[in-house]
Amino acid sequence: VMFSGSDCPYTGGAERTAEIINRVYARMKAHGLDVRRLRLVAICTVCTKPFLREIKRMEEILQEIGPIPHPLPPVREPAAQSA
């Protein structure tokens, strides 16, 4: 997910986006998915070189970790913590 970061025209937009991504990370972990599949990157809307660099980086990560298993693994229950 690429966005304009603090330059977002919507008040609180960057913070809300980060909160959403963090919730998705938790769900990905619960399903045993590699969280490197999702990245939040702040890039200005006219910065083509950084944009292309991030696309290349994500492509390399996805090549390394491979496809998502189908069907998705069941949700992992949190380990019980001893008191």
C-alpha positions in Angstrom: 0.0 0.0 0.0 1.6 3.3 -1.1 0.2 6.6 0.2 1.4 10.1 0.4 2.1 9.9 4.1 1.7 13.1 6.2 0.9 15.0 2.9 -2.5 13.2 2.8 -5.2 15.8 2.2 -7.5 14.1 4.7 -7.0 14.9 8.3 -5.9 11.8 10.2 -5.8 9.8 7.0 -2.2 8.6 7.4 -2.8 7.5 11.0 -6.0 5.7 10.1 -4.3 3.9 7.2 -1.5 2.8 9.6 -4.1 1.5 12.1 -5.9 -0.5 9.4 -2.6 -2.0 8.2 -1.7 -3.0 11.8 -5.1 -4.8 12.2 -4.5 -6.6 8.9 -1.0 -7.7 10.0 -2.6 -9.3 13.1 -5.1 -11.2 10.9 -2.3 -12.3 8.6 -0.3 -13.6 11.5 -3.4 -15.4 12.8 -3.7 -17.2 9.4 0.0 -18.0 9.3 0.7 -15.6 6.4 4.0 -13.9 5.9 3.4 -10.2 6.8 6.0 -9.1 4.3 3.2 -9.5 1.7 1.8 -6.2 2.9 3.8 -3.0 3.3 2.8 0.5 4.0 5.1 2.9 2.2 4.8 6.7 2.1 5.8 8.0 -1.3 5.0 11.3 -2.8 2.6 11.1 -5.7 5.1 12.3 -8.3 8.2 10.4 -7.2 8.5 7.8 -9.9 11.9 6.4 -9.0 11.0 5.6 -5.3 7.7 4.2 -6.5 9.4 1.8 -9.0 12.0 0.8 -6.4 9.2 -0.2 -4.0 7.4 -2.2 -6.8 10.7 -4.0 -7.5 11.3 -4.7 -3.9 7.8 -6.1 -3.4 8.2 -8.3 -6.5 11.5 -9.7 -5.1 9.8 -10.4 -1.7 6.9 -12.2 -3.4 9.2 -14.3 -5.5 11.1 -15.3 -2.3 8.0 -16.3 -0.3 5.9 -17.7 -3.0 2.1 -17.9 -3.4 -0.4 -17.9 -0.7 -1.5 -21.4 0.2 -5.1 -22.3 -0.9 -7.2 -22.8 1.1 -5.8 -20.4 3.7 -4.5 -22.1 6.8 -6.9 -22.1 9.8 -6.6 -19.3 12.3 -4.0 -20.1 14.9 -5.3 -19.8 18.5 -3.1 -17.7 20.7 -0.9 -19.8 23.0 -2.1 -20.1 26.5 0.1 -18.1 28.9 0.9 -19.6 32.2 0.2 -17.4 35.2 
